[in-house]
């Protein structure tokens, strides 16, 4: 039974690893209570109004001018932050630095980056250009599972870079992957412990397979890290709505068409 665990979490005591496992294995009758408690803790610690962050894939946008046009449109709609994304193979490092400076100079938006594993000097360049936050999810602390997602690499390499980022005074958002083939509840509990012990300022979750119970893990992450920013980064409106009621407080999306952010978020908050 997870009732006592939830009551202690609402009273300010994050769950132990044993309690995390209880919640990961809780049956359907207790599932809704978990989501409701996570939603209440989120509202108590992060407020009633989630933040909207426009997501721009600079690798596929085509040009800096086009990226600025997209970001400018979001800014005019009232969006105050942007997540610039690219794969770690994207080589236009200086171009990204120029884009960051232009965003900061002309729009004053908060700039977060999600561009994978990079050399220390690249992180330093982008921080000097004005980037405030970096997303670098460790995804799986189990080396065998991690190798399925990133052949030839290890979670230790990624966590080392998280230390570099903290040393450069970035806000660091970590995260994990749910639904990796072969993943157990013990693995997920280990990953949640990594997030908590590393004291990340943010958490982003993704799913490796359709049907993975990402909402359950999101809710437990909120209990483990009550003051962290928990992201929902999907354009699925149903998942957006549910995530924003059970622990998420930041919505990162590529689609803002015709709707002011506050109106969009309030619609999402009441839809599920």
N, C-alpha and C positions, 0 to 999 in steps of 0.2 A: 504493500500500500504506500502511495506517495503523498498522501494528504499531509502528514507531519513534515515531510521534506518541503512541500510547497509553503506551508505556514512559516517554517523557519526562514525560507528564502524571502518571503514578504517582510519578515521582521528584520532582514538585513544580514542573514547568515548564508553565504553562498554554499551550494551543495558540495559534499565530499565526492571523491571518485566513486565510492560505493553507492552513494545516492544518485550520481549521474547514471550509473548502470541501471539502477531501479527505474529511473525515468525513461531510459532508452528501451527498457523491456516492459514498460507499463502497458496494460491492456487498453482497449478502446474505451472502456468505461471511465478511465482516469485521464485519457488523452485530452479531452476538452478542458478539463480543469487546469492541466499544465499550460495550455495555450492561453487561457484566460488570465492566469497568474502572471505569465510572462508579459502579457499586454499591459496589465496594471503596473508592474514594476517599470516597464518602459515609459509609461506616461508619468510615473512619479519621478523618474530620474532624468528623462529627456524632454518632458513636456508633451503637450497634446498635439502639437503641430509638427509633423515630419518635415524633413528638408528634401528638396528636389535638386538633383544633380544631373546636368546634361552630360551624356556620354558621347565622346567623339573618337572614332577610330582613325587616328592620323595616318595610319598605314594605307587605308583604303579611300580616304577622302579625296586624295589626288593632289592637293596643293595647300600651302599655308593660307592663301587668300580664301579658299573655299572653307577651310576649317574656321577661320575668323568670321566668315559670313554666318556659318551655322551657330557658332558660339554667340555672336552678336545678336542673332535673332532670339536665342534663349535668354540672353541678358535683358533684352527689351521686354520679354514676357515676365520678367521678375526673378529669373533664376540667378542665384548668387554664387554658384560654384560649378566647376566643370571637371570631369574626369577624362584625361587624355590617355588613350590606350594604343598600344602597338605590341607586336611580338618582340622578343629579345633579339630577333634577327634584323629588325629595322635599324638601318645604319645612319639615318639623317639626324645625328645627335645634335649638331649645331643648329639645325633647322628647328628642332624641338625647343631648344633654349631660346631662340628668337621668338617663337610662338608664345612661349610662357611669358616673356617680357612684354610682348604686345598685349596679351590678355590682362596682365597686371597693370600696365600703364593706361590702357584705353578703357578698360571696363572694371578694373579693381576686383575681379572675381577671385574666389579661392580656387587654387589650382591643385588638383590631385593627379597623380600619375600611376598608371598601371602598365609598365613596359618591361617587366620581367627582370631576369638576372643581368646585371651590368657591372662593369668595372667600377671601382670606388670613385675614380676621377669623373666618371659620367654622372653618377649620383651627385657629386659635389657641384658640378657645372649646373645641373638643373636646379639644385637647391639655391645656388647663388643667383640664378635667373629669376627666382621667385616662387618655385613650387613649394607647397606647404606639406603635402601628404604623399605617401607612397603606398600602393597596394602590392603586397608580395605574400600571397597565401602559401603556407607550407604544405597544404593540401592533405598529405598523409605522412604521419611520423613513422609508419611501418615502412622500412626500406624496400621490401618486396612489392608492396602495393604502389609505392611512389615510382618504382622503376617501370611499372606498367603505364603510368601516365607520362613519365619523362625518362625514357630509356637513357642509360649512361650517366644519370645524375642521382644525387641523394638529397634527402630533406635537410641534412646537416649543412650542405652548401647554401641552401636557401635561408636557413635560420641564421647563418653567419652574416649574410648580407643584411638581414633585418637588424643585426647589431650595428653594422656600418651605418645604416640609415638613421638609427636612433642617435648615433654619435654625431651625425650631421644635423641633428635637431629637426628631422622630419617627424611628423605624426605618422606612425606606422600601422597600417591595417593588415592584419593577418587573415587567415581563413583556412577552411578545409573543404574537402570534396566528399560528398555523400553518395553512396551507391556504387563504389568501386567494386568490381567483381572480386569476391573473396573477402571483402571487408566484414568484420564482426563488430558487435556492440563494444567489445573490449578495445578494438582499434579506434572506434569513434570516441570512446571515453578517454583514451590516451591523447587523441587530437584536441579534445576540449581542454584537457589538463595543460597541454602545451600552450594553448591560447591564453589560459588564465595565468600560468606561471610566467609567461613572457610579458604580461601586462600590456598587451596591444591596446591602442586607443580605438581601434575599429576591427570589425570582423565582417568578412564577406564569405558566403557559402555558395557552392555550385554543386550540381548533380552530374554524376557520370553516366547514369542510366535513367530512363524514364520511370516514373513511379517511386523514386527514392523519397523517403520521408524527410524532406529538407525542413519542413515546418517544425517537426518535433525537435530536430537538432538546433534550429534557430531559437526556439523557445528555451531550450536548456542552456544555450549560449548566453541568452539574456540573463538567466539566473546566475550563471557563472561570472559574468562580466556586466553587472547592472548599470555601470556608467559608460560603457563603451558605445561607440556608434556601430549599429548593426545594419548592414546594407541588404537591400533586395535589388539585384541587378538583373532584371528580366523584363521583357516586354509583354509577358503573359498577364493580362489584366486581372484574371482570377487569382493567380499566385501573388501578384502585387497586393491585391486587396487583403488577402488572408495574411500575408507576411506583415503588413503594416498594422494588423490588429493583434499579433502574437509575438512582438518583440523587435521588429525592424523599425528604425527611425530615419533611415535615408533611402530614398528611391533614386536609383541611377537608371536613366532611360534615354534611348535615342529618339523617342517620339514625344513631341510636345505640341503637335499640330493644333493650332487654333484655340488652345485652352490655357488660361492663366494658371501657373503652378498651384496657387492656393486652391482654386476651384477644382483642379484635377485631383489634388491630394484629398480634399474633403469628399469628393465623389468616391475615391478608392476606399477611404476609411469607412464609409457607410455602406459600401457595396457587399461586404462579406460579413 
